[in-house]
Amino acid sequence: MGNEPDILNNMLQELRRGTLVLSVLSQLAKAQYGYSLIQSLEEKGISIEANTLYPLLRRLEAQGLLESKWDTEETRPRKYYLLSPLGEDIYRRLCAEWKSMAQSVDRLIEG
Amino acid sequence: MGNEPDILNNMLQELRRGTLVLSVLSQLAKAQYGYSLIQSLEEKGISIEANTLYPLLRRLEAQGLLESKWDTEETRPRKYYLLSPLGEDIYRRLCAEWKSMAQSVDRLIEG
């Protein structure tokens, strides 16, 4: 038998991790940089740490789901990310899957 | 850039994986054996393969969330699984997290 708080925390983490890509993509129909994205997710109830988000943004860009561009007008240059056409397509499919899965899970836990 | 169908499939899989433990626990307030559990999840829209479910059931039992007992009355002995008191507690907490997370995600994708 394992340690109870660890077991629960791992399960909660796994539950949240599943929706992370969907959550991030949902906010990138308009260009955002890392910190503004963390804030806009936080305001909507999704916590994500910088050291989780930054590698995820780089991975999504490498996979072709995001495009990025540097804004060097500011004192501190910022890298802005935006959905690519492929990213928009994948985001739509993830949304469809999410809706159907969330309905099923709601039925399960109310049944 | 990766391969598009693989990227999408991995993301869909990650999305579903997050709710798997919650889905399985939701069906074990009454005792079920592996195959009956696959069927009851399937009827409610959640597909899970036997070679994913059986190791998961053994892991949840090892973690103390499930209790099991063999029914040897049948021609083919069957192992029945049921939530333990710890399992009931963890299930309730996962449900609460699910509801709050699902609301947040719904807000994100509709916003």
gemmi code that builds the backbone of each chain (N, CA, C; Angstrom):
import gemmi

chains = {
    "A": [
        ("MET", (0.844, -1.201, 0.000), (0.000, 0.000, 0.000), (0.883, 1.256, 0.000)),
        ("GLY", (0.555, 2.226, -0.828), (1.378, 3.427, -0.955), (1.033, 4.465, 0.093)),
        ("ASN", (1.574, 5.647, -0.095), (1.337, 6.746, 0.814), (0.125, 7.531, 0.327)),
        ("GLU", (-0.892, 7.694, 1.181), (-2.169, 8.246, 0.711), (-2.088, 9.633, 0.073)),
        ("PRO", (-1.444, 10.630, 0.738), (-1.409, 11.950, 0.081), (-0.700, 11.918, -1.267)),
        ("ASP", (0.360, 11.108, -1.382), (1.068, 10.990, -2.660), (0.174, 10.403, -3.741)),
        ("ILE", (-0.546, 9.342, -3.362), (-1.434, 8.691, -4.331), (-2.457, 9.695, -4.839)),
        ("LEU", (-3.090, 10.413, -3.908), (-4.091, 11.404, -4.298), (-3.475, 12.499, -5.162)),
        ("ASN", (-2.325, 13.010, -4.730), (-1.686, 14.079, -5.507), (-1.314, 13.633, -6.911)),
        ("ASN", (-0.789, 12.426, -7.023), (-0.456, 11.928, -8.364), (-1.697, 11.816, -9.239)),
        ("MET", (-2.790, 11.376, -8.640), (-4.018, 11.219, -9.426), (-4.594, 12.573, -9.832)),
        ("LEU", (-4.529, 13.540, -8.909), (-5.019, 14.882, -9.237), (-4.174, 15.483, -10.354)),
        ("GLN", (-2.863, 15.270, -10.250), (-1.942, 15.794, -11.253), (-2.217, 15.189, -12.635)),
        ("GLU", (-2.456, 13.886, -12.643), (-2.727, 13.195, -13.893), (-4.020, 13.708, -14.523)),
        ("LEU", (-5.000, 13.946, -13.662), (-6.288, 14.477, -14.129), (-6.081, 15.850, -14.785)),
        ("ARG", (-5.309, 16.719, -14.116), (-5.095, 18.071, -14.652), (-4.220, 18.036, -15.900)),
        ("ARG", (-3.201, 17.179, -15.877), (-2.257, 17.132, -16.994), (-2.969, 16.854, -18.320)),
        ("GLY", (-4.032, 16.026, -18.241), (-4.747, 15.664, -19.459), (-5.312, 16.856, -20.209)),
        ("THR", (-5.652, 17.917, -19.488), (-6.321, 19.052, -20.136), (-5.375, 20.232, -20.380)),
        ("LEU", (-4.095, 20.026, -20.108), (-3.167, 21.152, -20.160), (-2.967, 21.694, -21.576)),
        ("VAL", (-2.742, 20.802, -22.528), (-2.531, 21.238, -23.909), (-3.773, 21.962, -24.418)),
        ("LEU", (-4.938, 21.354, -24.171), (-6.201, 21.973, -24.577), (-6.334, 23.377, -23.979)),
        ("SER", (-6.032, 23.501, -22.691), (-6.144, 24.798, -22.015), (-5.218, 25.834, -22.629)),
        ("VAL", (-3.974, 25.435, -22.868), (-2.994, 26.365, -23.432), (-3.408, 26.789, -24.844)),
        ("LEU", (-3.777, 25.812, -25.675), (-4.169, 26.150, -27.050), (-5.381, 27.088, -27.057)),
        ("SER", (-6.287, 26.898, -26.091), (-7.522, 27.700, -26.063), (-7.251, 29.199, -25.939)),
        ("GLN", (-6.083, 29.553, -25.395), (-5.778, 30.964, -25.143), (-4.922, 31.596, -26.230)),
        ("LEU", (-4.599, 30.823, -27.281), (-3.624, 31.336, -28.244), (-4.201, 31.629, -29.627)),
        ("ALA", (-5.519, 31.913, -29.665), (-6.093, 32.436, -30.903), (-5.575, 33.855, -31.118)),
        ("LYS", (-5.250, 34.538, -30.009), (-4.486, 35.784, -30.132), (-3.105, 35.567, -29.493)),
        ("ALA", (-2.113, 36.289, -30.039), (-0.724, 36.077, -29.602), (-0.539, 36.448, -28.132)),
        ("GLN", (0.165, 35.591, -27.406), (0.482, 35.879, -26.011), (1.915, 35.444, -25.727)),
        ("TYR", (2.531, 36.098, -24.754), (3.840, 35.622, -24.296), (3.621, 34.847, -23.009)),
        ("GLY", (4.655, 34.122, -22.608), (4.520, 33.189, -21.491), (3.805, 33.729, -20.275)),
        ("TYR", (4.264, 34.882, -19.794), (3.712, 35.373, -18.539), (2.245, 35.790, -18.679)),
        ("SER", (1.898, 36.403, -19.808), (0.501, 36.825, -20.000), (-0.412, 35.598, -20.108)),
        ("LEU", (0.137, 34.528, -20.650), (-0.629, 33.285, -20.778), (-0.880, 32.664, -19.404)),
        ("ILE", (0.152, 32.640, -18.565), (-0.020, 32.127, -17.194), (-1.118, 32.915, -16.483)),
        ("GLN", (-1.088, 34.231, -16.662), (-2.094, 35.062, -16.002), (-3.498, 34.806, -16.536)),
        ("SER", (-3.615, 34.698, -17.865), (-4.976, 34.538, -18.395), (-5.540, 33.164, -18.028)),
        ("LEU", (-4.673, 32.155, -17.905), (-5.145, 30.843, -17.446), (-5.525, 30.895, -15.957)),
        ("GLU", (-4.692, 31.540, -15.187), (-4.929, 31.658, -13.740), (-6.285, 32.317, -13.456)),
        ("GLU", (-6.556, 33.407, -14.201), (-7.837, 34.111, -14.027), (-9.034, 33.200, -14.285)),
        ("LYS", (-8.807, 32.204, -15.139), (-9.910, 31.303, -15.491), (-9.835, 29.992, -14.729)),
        ("GLY", (-9.024, 29.969, -13.685), (-9.046, 28.817, -12.781), (-8.059, 27.702, -13.081)),
        ("ILE", (-7.143, 27.917, -14.055), (-6.157, 26.880, -14.389), (-4.768, 27.354, -13.967)),
        ("SER", (-4.182, 26.649, -13.008), (-2.831, 26.988, -12.555), (-1.800, 26.223, -13.360)),
        ("ILE", (-0.815, 26.927, -13.858), (0.279, 26.242, -14.542), (1.571, 26.962, -14.178)),
        ("GLU", (2.588, 26.184, -13.838), (3.860, 26.774, -13.432), (4.690, 27.118, -14.668)),
        ("ALA", (5.491, 28.166, -14.526), (6.350, 28.580, -15.635), (7.229, 27.429, -16.127)),
        ("ASN", (7.749, 26.649, -15.211), (8.640, 25.568, -15.665), (7.897, 24.365, -16.245)),
        ("THR", (6.583, 24.403, -16.229), (5.794, 23.445, -17.011), (5.403, 24.081, -18.343)),
        ("LEU", (5.006, 25.358, -18.280), (4.482, 26.021, -19.479), (5.544, 26.242, -20.557)),
        ("TYR", (6.729, 26.740, -20.163), (7.711, 27.112, -21.188), (8.155, 25.925, -22.040)),
        ("PRO", (8.502, 24.788, -21.422), (8.846, 23.635, -22.269), (7.671, 23.174, -23.138)),
        ("LEU", (6.445, 23.297, -22.590), (5.263, 22.895, -23.363), (5.097, 23.793, -24.591)),
        ("LEU", (5.285, 25.106, -24.427), (5.181, 26.027, -25.570), (6.226, 25.680, -26.624)),
        ("ARG", (7.450, 25.397, -26.178), (8.505, 25.033, -27.142), (8.174, 23.738, -27.871)),
        ("ARG", (7.617, 22.790, -27.122), (7.258, 21.515, -27.754), (6.144, 21.723, -28.781)),
        ("LEU", (5.129, 22.516, -28.418), (4.003, 22.751, -29.334), (4.474, 23.508, -30.585)),
        ("GLU", (5.451, 24.381, -30.402), (6.011, 25.063, -31.574), (6.791, 24.070, -32.450)),
        ("ALA", (7.597, 23.231, -31.826), (8.371, 22.236, -32.588), (7.444, 21.285, -33.345)),
        ("GLN", (6.273, 21.013, -32.772), (5.305, 20.129, -33.433), (4.501, 20.859, -34.510)),
        ("GLY", (4.689, 22.159, -34.615), (4.017, 22.926, -35.663), (2.633, 23.436, -35.282)),
        ("LEU", (2.259, 23.336, -33.991), (0.928, 23.800, -33.571), (0.929, 25.287, -33.242)),
        ("LEU", (2.105, 25.800, -32.925), (2.227, 27.222, -32.599), (3.262, 27.875, -33.497)),
        ("GLU", (3.016, 29.163, -33.747), (4.027, 29.992, -34.394), (4.490, 31.006, -33.353)),
        ("SER", (5.726, 31.461, -33.485), (6.178, 32.433, -32.497), (6.871, 33.593, -33.198)),
        ("LYS", (6.861, 34.710, -32.507), (7.653, 35.823, -33.032), (8.113, 36.694, -31.863)),
        ("TRP", (9.312, 37.233, -31.991), (9.872, 38.066, -30.935), (9.404, 39.500, -31.096)),
        ("ASP", (9.000, 40.086, -29.975), (8.748, 41.526, -29.958), (9.941, 42.187, -29.278)),
        ("THR", (10.722, 42.904, -30.059), (11.942, 43.513, -29.510), (11.766, 45.014, -29.270)),
        ("GLU", (10.516, 45.484, -29.405), (10.241, 46.905, -29.167), (10.333, 47.251, -27.678)),
        ("GLU", (9.943, 46.275, -26.844), (9.957, 46.495, -25.395), (11.390, 46.469, -24.858)),
        ("THR", (11.561, 47.012, -23.645), (12.866, 46.960, -22.983), (13.366, 45.517, -22.915)),
        ("ARG", (12.418, 44.643, -22.497), (12.792, 43.230, -22.404), (12.110, 42.483, -23.547)),
        ("PRO", (12.872, 41.933, -24.479), (12.255, 41.244, -25.628), (11.355, 40.093, -25.163)),
        ("ARG", (10.217, 39.964, -25.839), (9.273, 38.912, -25.464), (8.946, 38.040, -26.659)),
        ("LYS", (8.828, 36.750, -26.377), (8.464, 35.819, -27.445), (6.963, 35.581, -27.386)),
        ("TYR", (6.289, 35.933, -28.468), (4.836, 35.753, -28.543), (4.503, 34.468, -29.286)),
        ("TYR", (3.518, 33.765, -28.769), (3.060, 32.526, -29.412), (1.627, 32.698, -29.900)),
        ("LEU", (1.334, 32.008, -31.004), (0.018, 32.099, -31.656), (-0.275, 30.748, -32.307)),
        ("LEU", (-1.537, 30.333, -32.335), (-1.904, 29.090, -33.030), (-1.540, 29.163, -34.506)),
        ("SER", (-0.954, 28.119, -35.030), (-0.760, 27.973, -36.483), (-2.057, 27.383, -37.056)),
        ("PRO", (-2.197, 27.342, -38.387), (-3.387, 26.672, -38.947), (-3.494, 25.213, -38.458)),
        ("LEU", (-2.376, 24.502, -38.393), (-2.406, 23.134, -37.841), (-2.860, 23.141, -36.382)),
        ("GLY", (-2.358, 24.097, -35.628), (-2.762, 24.206, -34.225), (-4.250, 24.465, -34.070)),
        ("GLU", (-4.815, 25.311, -34.955), (-6.266, 25.575, -34.915), (-7.052, 24.305, -35.177)),
        ("ASP", (-6.564, 23.530, -36.151), (-7.239, 22.289, -36.510), (-7.202, 21.304, -35.345)),
        ("ILE", (-6.022, 21.123, -34.778), (-5.889, 20.179, -33.656), (-6.681, 20.670, -32.441)),
        ("TYR", (-6.663, 21.953, -32.216), (-7.439, 22.504, -31.100), (-8.930, 22.184, -31.253)),
        ("ARG", (-9.460, 22.356, -32.470), (-10.883, 22.046, -32.703), (-11.192, 20.583, -32.395)),
        ("ARG", (-10.272, 19.699, -32.814), (-10.525, 18.268, -32.571), (-10.436, 17.920, -31.081)),
        ("LEU", (-9.488, 18.549, -30.396), (-9.379, 18.309, -28.947), (-10.632, 18.808, -28.223)),
        ("CYS", (-11.158, 19.945, -28.675), (-12.393, 20.479, -28.078), (-13.539, 19.498, -28.246)),
        ("ALA", (-13.672, 18.945, -29.447), (-14.758, 17.999, -29.715), (-14.609, 16.782, -28.803)),
        ("GLU", (-13.385, 16.266, -28.704), (-13.143, 15.111, -27.838), (-13.425, 15.459, -26.377)),
        ("TRP", (-12.985, 16.639, -25.969), (-13.217, 17.067, -24.584), (-14.709, 17.074, -24.258)),
        ("LYS", (-15.506, 17.658, -25.162), (-16.939, 17.773, -24.873), (-17.583, 16.402, -24.732)),
        ("SER", (-17.223, 15.503, -25.638), (-17.835, 14.183, -25.579), (-17.339, 13.423, -24.335)),
        ("MET", (-16.029, 13.552, -24.033), (-15.482, 12.854, -22.871), (-16.052, 13.415, -21.567)),
        ("ALA", (-16.171, 14.735, -21.490), (-16.669, 15.352, -20.259), (-18.117, 14.928, -19.997)),
        ("GLN", (-18.913, 14.831, -21.055), (-20.294, 14.344, -20.901), (-20.319, 12.927, -20.357)),
        ("SER", (-19.445, 12.079, -20.930), (-19.398, 10.683, -20.469), (-19.001, 10.604, -19.006)),
        ("VAL", (-17.968, 11.364, -18.632), (-17.499, 11.313, -17.247), (-18.589, 11.842, -16.305)),
        ("ASP", (-19.260, 12.925, -16.713), (-20.356, 13.443, -15.880), (-21.430, 12.381, -15.664)),
        ("ARG", (-21.751, 11.671, -16.727), (-22.744, 10.590, -16.595), (-22.259, 9.514, -15.633)),
        ("LEU", (-20.979, 9.150, -15.754), (-20.423, 8.101, -14.883), (-20.515, 8.476, -13.419)),
        ("ILE", (-20.120, 9.701, -13.111), (-20.019, 10.029, -11.688), (-21.377, 10.416, -11.086)),
        ("GLU", (-22.355, 10.701, -11.952), (-23.685, 10.954, -11.412), (-24.541, 9.682, -11.372)),
        ("GLY", (-24.084, 8.671, -12.105), (-24.908, 7.450, -12.278), (-24.851, 6.532, -11.062)),
    ],
    "B": [
        ("MET", (9.143, 19.469, -37.082), (7.695, 19.277, -37.014), (7.381, 17.777, -37.009)),
        ("GLY", (6.477, 17.332, -36.166), (6.167, 15.908, -36.033), (5.143, 15.458, -37.056)),
        ("ASN", (4.669, 14.260, -36.864), (3.680, 13.688, -37.750), (2.292, 14.023, -37.211)),
        ("GLU", (1.451, 14.671, -38.041), (0.195, 15.212, -37.531), (-0.747, 14.193, -36.877)),
        ("PRO", (-1.052, 13.041, -37.546), (-1.971, 12.113, -36.875), (-1.413, 11.599, -35.547)),
        ("ASP", (-0.094, 11.367, -35.472), (0.513, 10.929, -34.207), (0.365, 11.980, -33.125)),
        ("ILE", (0.629, 13.229, -33.486), (0.521, 14.307, -32.500), (-0.890, 14.359, -31.946)),
        ("LEU", (-1.874, 14.347, -32.852), (-3.269, 14.401, -32.421), (-3.609, 13.190, -31.558)),
        ("ASN", (-3.208, 11.996, -32.013), (-3.534, 10.783, -31.242), (-2.909, 10.805, -29.857)),
        ("ASN", (-1.670, 11.246, -29.773), (-1.037, 11.328, -28.452), (-1.779, 12.299, -27.539)),
        ("MET", (-2.218, 13.420, -28.122), (-2.926, 14.407, -27.301), (-4.291, 13.894, -26.863)),
        ("LEU", (-4.981, 13.194, -27.772), (-6.282, 12.630, -27.414), (-6.109, 11.583, -26.313)),
        ("GLN", (-5.060, 10.778, -26.453), (-4.787, 9.731, -25.474), (-4.488, 10.332, -24.096)),
        ("GLU", (-3.704, 11.405, -24.099), (-3.358, 12.066, -22.842), (-4.606, 12.645, -22.177)),
        ("LEU", (-5.479, 13.209, -23.004), (-6.735, 13.781, -22.499), (-7.574, 12.680, -21.837)),
        ("ARG", (-7.698, 11.532, -22.514), (-8.515, 10.431, -21.967), (-7.854, 9.808, -20.754)),
        ("ARG", (-6.531, 9.659, -20.807), (-5.827, 8.991, -19.716), (-6.085, 9.683, -18.376)),
        ("GLY", (-6.199, 11.009, -18.439), (-6.391, 11.773, -17.212), (-7.627, 11.363, -16.420)),
        ("THR", (-8.661, 10.888, -17.122), (-9.925, 10.590, -16.436), (-10.133, 9.092, -16.200)),
        ("LEU", (-9.122, 8.301, -16.525), (-9.298, 6.850, -16.489), (-9.518, 6.331, -15.070)),
        ("VAL", (-8.686, 6.772, -14.140), (-8.813, 6.307, -12.752), (-10.180, 6.718, -12.202)),
        ("LEU", (-10.544, 7.970, -12.420), (-11.849, 8.467, -11.976), (-12.983, 7.614, -12.553)),
        ("SER", (-12.891, 7.320, -13.847), (-13.940, 6.527, -14.502), (-14.036, 5.129, -13.902)),
        ("VAL", (-12.889, 4.501, -13.696), (-12.881, 3.138, -13.147), (-13.431, 3.135, -11.722)),
        ("LEU", (-12.964, 4.053, -10.901), (-13.440, 4.099, -9.508), (-14.951, 4.333, -9.451)),
        ("SER", (-15.456, 5.136, -10.395), (-16.881, 5.499, -10.377), (-17.795, 4.272, -10.499)),
        ("GLN", (-17.268, 3.190, -11.089), (-18.104, 2.013, -11.331), (-17.957, 0.943, -10.255)),
        ("LEU", (-17.134, 1.211, -9.225), (-16.815, 0.132, -8.287), (-17.398, 0.328, -6.881)),
        ("ALA", (-18.502, 1.090, -6.807), (-19.250, 1.135, -5.548), (-19.926, -0.218, -5.340)),
        ("LYS", (-20.227, -0.903, -6.441), (-20.607, -2.319, -6.317), (-19.534, -3.165, -7.009)),
        ("ALA", (-19.355, -4.371, -6.487), (-18.268, -5.236, -6.965), (-18.456, -5.622, -8.432)),
        ("GLN", (-17.376, -5.539, -9.186), (-17.403, -5.952, -10.584), (-16.118, -6.692, -10.919)),
        ("TYR", (-16.183, -7.565, -11.890), (-14.966, -8.192, -12.397), (-14.574, -7.476, -13.686)),
        ("GLY", (-13.355, -7.739, -14.135), (-12.797, -6.982, -15.246), (-13.719, -6.809, -16.434)),
        ("TYR", (-14.269, -7.940, -16.922), (-15.027, -7.851, -18.147), (-16.332, -7.071, -17.956)),
        ("SER", (-16.984, -7.247, -16.815), (-18.239, -6.517, -16.570), (-17.967, -5.013, -16.457)),
        ("LEU", (-16.792, -4.689, -15.935), (-16.409, -3.285, -15.807), (-16.157, -2.654, -17.187)),
        ("ILE", (-15.458, -3.378, -18.049), (-15.243, -2.885, -19.422), (-16.588, -2.616, -20.089)),
        ("GLN", (-17.522, -3.547, -19.901), (-18.834, -3.373, -20.528), (-19.598, -2.191, -19.958)),
        ("SER", (-19.569, -2.036, -18.636), (-20.355, -0.935, -18.067), (-19.745, 0.420, -18.436)),
        ("LEU", (-18.412, 0.482, -18.577), (-17.795, 1.733, -19.044), (-18.132, 1.981, -20.515)),
        ("GLU", (-18.061, 0.952, -21.303), (-18.341, 1.051, -22.744), (-19.753, 1.586, -22.981)),
        ("GLU", (-20.720, 1.038, -22.234), (-22.115, 1.487, -22.359), (-22.260, 2.972, -22.077)),
        ("LYS", (-21.348, 3.490, -21.232), (-21.440, 4.897, -20.857), (-20.445, 5.754, -21.631)),
        ("GLY", (-19.892, 5.190, -22.700), (-19.092, 6.005, -23.622), (-17.600, 6.050, -23.343)),
        ("ILE", (-17.108, 5.221, -22.397), (-15.674, 5.214, -22.099), (-15.072, 3.881, -22.545)),
        ("SER", (-14.178, 3.946, -23.541), (-13.515, 2.732, -24.020), (-12.237, 2.497, -23.254)),
        ("ILE", (-12.062, 1.291, -22.771), (-10.802, 0.959, -22.131), (-10.445, -0.473, -22.521)),
        ("GLU", (-9.200, -0.679, -22.899), (-8.773, -2.002, -23.330), (-8.435, -2.863, -22.121)),
        ("ALA", (-8.646, -4.164, -22.263), (-8.344, -5.099, -21.173), (-6.886, -4.946, -20.720)),
        ("ASN", (-5.981, -4.776, -21.669), (-4.567, -4.697, -21.260), (-4.183, -3.336, -20.665)),
        ("THR", (-5.115, -2.407, -20.644), (-4.933, -1.186, -19.845), (-5.632, -1.355, -18.499)),
        ("LEU", (-6.834, -1.944, -18.537), (-7.639, -2.033, -17.317), (-7.045, -2.976, -16.272)),
        ("TYR", (-6.614, -4.177, -16.692), (-6.191, -5.164, -15.692), (-4.996, -4.691, -14.870)),
        ("PRO", (-3.952, -4.157, -15.508), (-2.851, -3.620, -14.675), (-3.301, -2.458, -13.791)),
        ("LEU", (-4.231, -1.642, -14.297), (-4.719, -0.517, -13.493), (-5.458, -1.025, -12.245)),
        ("LEU", (-6.289, -2.049, -12.409), (-7.002, -2.622, -11.258), (-6.012, -3.173, -10.230)),
        ("ARG", (-4.972, -3.860, -10.722), (-3.977, -4.413, -9.787), (-3.237, -3.284, -9.069)),
        ("ARG", (-2.932, -2.211, -9.807), (-2.239, -1.085, -9.179), (-3.129, -0.428, -8.121)),
        ("LEU", (-4.401, -0.229, -8.443), (-5.316, 0.412, -7.487), (-5.516, -0.463, -6.251)),
        ("GLU", (-5.492, -1.770, -6.447), (-5.581, -2.666, -5.289), (-4.299, -2.566, -4.444)),
        ("ALA", (-3.143, -2.560, -5.099), (-1.866, -2.457, -4.374), (-1.789, -1.142, -3.605)),
        ("GLN", (-2.413, -0.096, -4.144), (-2.408, 1.204, -3.472), (-3.461, 1.280, -2.362)),
        ("GLY", (-4.278, 0.249, -2.240), (-5.266, 0.198, -1.169), (-6.586, 0.868, -1.500)),
        ("LEU", (-6.807, 1.222, -2.769), (-8.065, 1.878, -3.154), (-9.159, 0.863, -3.471)),
        ("LEU", (-8.743, -0.332, -3.822), (-9.708, -1.384, -4.143), (-9.464, -2.607, -3.269)),
        ("GLU", (-10.558, -3.321, -2.999), (-10.448, -4.633, -2.375), (-10.905, -5.641, -3.418)),
        ("SER", (-10.380, -6.844, -3.330), (-10.806, -7.836, -4.308), (-11.160, -9.135, -3.613)),
        ("LYS", (-12.002, -9.899, -4.289), (-12.263, -11.257, -3.786), (-12.619, -12.157, -4.968)),
        ("TRP", (-12.168, -13.399, -4.871), (-12.419, -14.370, -5.935), (-13.781, -15.004, -5.750)),
        ("ASP", (-14.521, -15.099, -6.844), (-15.735, -15.903, -6.838), (-15.409, -17.211, -7.547)),
        ("THR", (-15.383, -18.298, -6.794), (-15.001, -19.589, -7.383), (-16.217, -20.485, -7.596)),
        ("GLU", (-17.416, -19.912, -7.403), (-18.640, -20.696, -7.627), (-18.867, -20.961, -9.115)),
        ("GLU", (-18.444, -19.990, -9.935), (-18.649, -20.130, -11.383), (-17.661, -21.148, -11.968)),
        ("THR", (-17.963, -21.608, -13.182), (-17.052, -22.524, -13.884), (-15.671, -21.897, -13.980)),
        ("ARG", (-15.684, -20.601, -14.373), (-14.409, -19.910, -14.477), (-14.304, -18.923, -13.328)),
        ("PRO", (-13.339, -19.106, -12.427), (-13.240, -18.200, -11.275), (-13.047, -16.758, -11.723)),
        ("ARG", (-13.711, -15.854, -11.017), (-13.605, -14.433, -11.373), (-13.157, -13.620, -10.172)),
        ("LYS", (-12.302, -12.631, -10.461), (-11.847, -11.754, -9.386), (-12.712, -10.498, -9.402)),
        ("TYR", (-13.407, -10.264, -8.305), (-14.257, -9.080, -8.184), (-13.527, -7.968, -7.443)),
        ("TYR", (-13.698, -6.758, -7.931), (-13.096, -5.583, -7.292), (-14.177, -4.652, -6.759)),
        ("LEU", (-13.862, -3.996, -5.643), (-14.800, -3.098, -4.969), (-13.997, -1.979, -4.317)),
        ("LEU", (-14.564, -0.770, -4.261), (-13.890, 0.348, -3.572), (-13.647, 0.017, -2.106)),
        ("SER", (-12.466, 0.297, -1.595), (-12.197, 0.234, -0.156), (-12.633, 1.573, 0.445)),
        ("PRO", (-12.659, 1.706, 1.771), (-12.967, 3.020, 2.360), (-11.992, 4.097, 1.863)),
        ("LEU", (-10.692, 3.777, 1.750), (-9.733, 4.739, 1.186), (-10.094, 5.084, -0.257)),
        ("GLY", (-10.473, 4.077, -1.015), (-10.875, 4.299, -2.408), (-12.082, 5.224, -2.502)),
        ("GLU", (-13.055, 5.035, -1.603), (-14.236, 5.911, -1.604), (-13.840, 7.360, -1.329)),
        ("ASP", (-12.921, 7.527, -0.387), (-12.460, 8.866, -0.025), (-11.736, 9.524, -1.202)),
        ("ILE", (-10.815, 8.790, -1.802), (-10.068, 9.351, -2.934), (-11.007, 9.603, -4.115)),
        ("TYR", (-11.936, 8.726, -4.334), (-12.899, 8.922, -5.419), (-13.682, 10.227, -5.226)),
        ("ARG", (-14.135, 10.474, -3.994), (-14.883, 11.722, -3.730), (-14.044, 12.960, -4.032)),
        ("ARG", (-12.739, 12.889, -3.670), (-11.882, 14.047, -3.917), (-11.603, 14.241, -5.407)),
        ("LEU", (-11.432, 13.133, -6.109), (-11.223, 13.237, -7.556), (-12.461, 13.814, -8.232)),
        ("CYS", (-13.638, 13.416, -7.762), (-14.888, 13.955, -8.323), (-14.953, 15.471, -8.139)),
        ("ALA", (-14.611, 15.932, -6.942), (-14.666, 17.366, -6.654), (-13.701, 18.108, -7.585)),
        ("GLU", (-12.482, 17.567, -7.729), (-11.495, 18.192, -8.617), (-11.979, 18.166, -10.065)),
        ("TRP", (-12.546, 17.055, -10.465), (-13.062, 16.939, -11.827), (-14.101, 18.029, -12.112)),
        ("LYS", (-15.040, 18.192, -11.191), (-16.118, 19.158, -11.432), (-15.571, 20.571, -11.569)),
        ("SER", (-14.641, 20.916, -10.683), (-14.096, 22.266, -10.742), (-13.234, 22.442, -12.003)),
        ("MET", (-12.438, 21.417, -12.341), (-11.587, 21.506, -13.526), (-12.422, 21.554, -14.806)),
        ("ALA", (-13.466, 20.725, -14.861), (-14.291, 20.677, -16.073), (-14.976, 22.029, -16.305)),
        ("GLN", (-15.416, 22.661, -15.216), (-16.005, 24.004, -15.345), (-14.996, 24.996, -15.903)),
        ("SER", (-13.780, 24.952, -15.363), (-12.738, 25.866, -15.845), (-12.462, 25.645, -17.320)),
        ("VAL", (-12.309, 24.378, -17.712), (-12.000, 24.085, -19.114), (-13.157, 24.530, -20.015)),
        ("ASP", (-14.393, 24.272, -19.586), (-15.534, 24.723, -20.379), (-15.511, 26.236, -20.576)),
        ("ARG", (-15.176, 26.952, -19.512), (-15.073, 28.411, -19.630), (-13.980, 28.796, -20.630)),
        ("LEU", (-12.832, 28.115, -20.537), (-11.716, 28.442, -21.431), (-12.099, 28.270, -22.890)),
        ("ILE", (-12.725, 27.143, -23.210), (-12.937, 26.861, -24.622), (-14.154, 27.597, -25.173)),
        ("GLU", (-15.015, 28.093, -24.274), (-16.134, 28.890, -24.783), (-15.788, 30.388, -24.843)),
        ("GLY", (-14.718, 30.751, -24.120), (-14.386, 32.180, -23.971), (-13.714, 32.792, -25.203)),
    ],
}
model = gemmi.Model(1)
for chain_id, residues in chains.items():
    chain = gemmi.Chain(chain_id)
    for i, (resn, *xyz) in enumerate(residues, 1):
        res = gemmi.Residue()
        res.name, res.seqid = resn, gemmi.SeqId(i, " ")
        for name, pos in zip(("N", "CA", "C"), xyz):
            atom = gemmi.Atom()
            atom.name, atom.element = name, gemmi.Element(name[0])
            atom.pos, atom.b_iso = gemmi.Position(*pos), 0.0
            res.add_atom(atom)
        chain.add_residue(res)
    model.add_chain(chain)
structure = gemmi.Structure()
structure.add_model(model)
structure.setup_entities()
